[in-house]
Amino acid sequence: MKYDLITILGPTASGKTSFAAALAYELNTEIISGDSRQIYKGMDIGTGKDLIDYTVKGKQIPYHLIDIVEPGYKYSIFEYQRDFLTVYNQLKDRNITPILCGGSGLYLESVLDSYELAQVPKNPKLRQELKNKSLKELSEILSQYKTLHNTTDIDTTNRAIRAIEIEMYYAKEKLPQRGFPELKSLIIGVDIERDLRRKKITNRLKERLEEGMIQEVQHLLDKGLTPDDLIYYGLEYKFVTQHIIGELSFEEMFKQLEIAIHQFAKRQMTWFRRMERKGFNIHWIDATLPMSKKVDIVLEIL
């Protein structure tokens, strides 16, 4: 194969995981996750792991970088790059061309654009200076930096402060040359029409609540995680936690979370369009096509 890997990306609710699994079945390969929250053990319903999607025609498709750290841990993009490269090299040693699949633009681009990163330490003085600022104020500060972040995954103040902390470090420090390899990837985007995406997001949110998403968050709290630990992860874990601790009614939680997920999907697409402007060639495939047709399109490109 002329590519080092295949990347499948798309916004939430686009069906990219089942698509990646179907393609992996045809190519007899394995999947590396590019999702910033599915790395956490026990955070299953809220992150949409949908592990059943990795079984195709009775065959279990091997996947990697899912369920690798305990909830509460602040996993970094530096660590993701390191862990991705470990898995990638192991697969290449077995002559496997993996599929990178996910919607976390920063994680995907760190691999596809060979980011040179360092492990960034905490900056207590900066955190103290920023702790009383609103999310809007923090996002404005973050927008002044153009090297790494946009606000795709930044929907809580703590995540925004950490992003600023990272950007300030990179602006001042000389980065070590880690030699992350340049990987040639075929990039496939799953294109889902906006109104259909919104409908699927709303329906999926209802399904996840019925499947026990509130109970999942309660279980994590019962295990000793603090509300702040879970609110840090944003989206489902932020709003469900606020409901459990009495800050939001069920109706308020549902409506605010629904809006937040719609906004998140929009930010994901903004990131992917930005990647295209930077020169990444993304082959967009209609999400509503039959699975066999979508797989055939990729096989033709290959």
N, C-alpha and C positions, 0 to 999 in steps of 0.2 A: 504494500500500500504506500502511496506517495505522501501520506500524511502521518504525522507523529501521533495524532489523536483526532477524535471527532468531538465537537462540542455541540450540545443541544441546549439552547437557552430560550427563555420566554417568560412572560409575566405569570404571576400566580393564577391558578385555575385554567391554564392553557392546555393542560394534558401532556406536558413535556416528559414527565416521568414514565408514563405508560408507553409513549412513543420511543423513548430511549431504550426501554426494556425490549420492545418489539424489534428494534433495530439490532440490539445486542444479541438477541436470539438468532437473527438471520446471519450475523457476522461472527457468531460464537465468541463474543468478547465479554468484557466486564465493565461495570459502571463506577465512576468516581463521582461522588456527590459534590456539587458546588453550592451547597445551601448553608448559610451561616448559623442556622438554628437546629438543623437536624443532626448536628454533631452531638447533641446532648441526650444522655440516657434519660428515659422516663418522660421526656417531653415529646409525646408521640402524636396525640390528636391535634394539639394546638399548632404543631409544626407541619402537619399534613404529611407524615412519613408515608402513609399508604403503602406499607411494605408488601401488601398483596399484589401491587402492580409489578413487582419484580419476579412474579411467577408467570411465565408465558408458555401456553400449551403444555402445562404440567412440568416445565423445567424451571428451576430456580436460577435466576440470573444473579451472579455474584455482584455485590455492591461494596463500596468502601467509603470511609469517612462519614459514616452514620453511627450514632451511639458510641462515640469514642471518648467523651469526657463527662464528668458528673455535672448536673445542673448547679448553678451558682458560680461555677468557674468562669472567668472572663477570658475566653479564648480569643486569640488575636489573629490578624491577617498574616503576620509573620509565621505563626505556628501553622496556619493553614497551608501556606506555601511549602513549609518544611515537610508536613505530613503528606501533602499531595505528591511531592517529589519522591518521597520514600515509596509510596504505593506505585507511582508511575514507573520508577526504575525496576521494581519487583515484577511488574507486568511485562515490561519490555524485555526483561531477562527471560521471560517465558514466551517471547515472540507474540505478545498480545498488544494490539492497538486499542487502547481503552476509549470509552465514551465519557466525556466530562459533561455532567448534566446538572443544571441548576438555574436559579433565578437571582442569586446574589451577585450583582454586577461587579462589585469590588473583588470578590473572590475569583470570579471567572477572569476578569481582566488582569489580576495579579499573575495569573498563570499564562494567559495568552499574550501579554505584553512584557513578560519577563521582568516584573518589578524587582528592583534591588531594595530589600527591606532589612530592617534591624529590629531587634526586640526592644521596644520602647518602655523605659521605666516610668513609674508613677511620678507625677509632679505635684506634691502636696500644696505648694504655694499657689500654683495656677488653679488647682481645684478649689481652693478657698476663695480665690478672686472671682471665680465663675459660678459658685454654687447658688447664688441668688438670682441669676439671670434666667429669663424665660427661654423656652425652646426656640421661639422666633429670634430672640437676640443672639442666642448661641449659633443658630443656623446662619445668621448674617455674618458673624465672625468667621464661621467655617467657610463661607462662600468666598472669602478673601484669599483663601489658599486654593491653588489650581493644580497642585501636583498629584493629589491622591483621592481625596474624598469629594463626592457630592452628597446629597442628603437622602440617598436611596434607603439606607437602613437606619437613618437617624430619626427616630420618632419618640425618643425619651431624652430628658436633659442629661442623664448620666452617660448615655451613648454619645451625645453631642460633645460633652466635655472631654470624653476619652478621645474622640476624633480630633478635637482641637489640640489636645495634648500630643497626639501623634504627629500632627502637622507641624507644630512648633518645634518638636524635636528634630524632624527631618529638615526644617528650614535652617537650623543652627548647627547640626552635627554632620560630620563627614561620614557617609555610610560605608560600611565594609563591602568589599567586592565578594559577594557570595557566589557569583557565577551561575545564577539560575539560567538554565538552558533556554535558548530560543526554540520554541516548539511550533511546528507548522501544523495548523489545525484547520480542518474543514468545519466551518461554523454554520449551523442550521438554526434558524429562528422559527419558533412556533407563533404564527400570527393569528390572533383571535380578535374578531371584531368587537369594538368597545361595548356595545349594548349586550352582546352575548356574554362577554367577560363579566360584566356587572351582574347579569342574571345568575351565572354559574357561581360567582363569589357569594351572593346572597343565599342561594340554595345550599352551597357547601357549608356556610356558616351555620345554617339551621341544622344540617346533618351532624356537624361536629358537636353541637350542643346536645343533640339527642344521643350521640354516641358516648357522652360523658366528659366533655371538655372541662366543665366546672369541677367535676369530681377529680379529674386529673390534676388540676391546679391545687385543689384542696389537699390532695395526697402529697404534693410537693411541699406545701406549707407544713403539713403534719410531720414530714420527715425532717423539718428543721430549717428549711429555707425561709428567709424573711420576705415580707412583701416587696421590699426594695430590690431584693435579689431577682424576683420574678418580673417586676415592673421594668427592670433594666432591659429585658429581652423584647419589650414592646409588643404591639399588636395583641394577639389573643391573650398572652400572659399578663400584659399590662391591664387590659380592661376587665378580664375575668377576676384578676386579683383585686382590683378596685371594687368590683361587685361583692366579692367574698368578705372584704373587710368593711363593707357598709358604705363606701363612698358613692356607689352607683346602684340604682335599682336595676333589675333585670332588663327592663325596657330601655333604660338609658345606656346600659352596657351594650346591648345588641345594636342599637342605632349608632352609637359612637364607634363601636368596633367595625361595623359594616362600612361606615364612611372612611375609617382609617385604612381598611384593606383596599378599598377602591383607590384611595390616594396612593397607597403603596404600589399598587399595580401600575398606576400612571407614572410614578417615579422610576419604576423598573424600565418601562418603555423609553422614558427620557434617557436613561443611562445607555440602553442598547442603541438608540439613535445617535447618541453622542459617540459611541464606539465606531459607528459607521462613518461619522464625520472625521474620526481620527484615522480612518483607512482600513478598518476591519471589514472584510467582505462577508456579510451575513446573507445566506440564502434563506429567504422567508418562505415558509410553507403554510398553507391555510389549515388552521386547526380543525376545521370541519370536514376535511377530506377523510375518506375511509383509511384506516390504519395501514392496510396493505398498499394503498396508493402512496401514502407518505413515505413508507419504507422504500418503495420502488423508486421514488424520486431521488432519495439519498443514494441508493445503489447505482442509479444512472450517473449521478455526479461523480461518484467514486470510480 
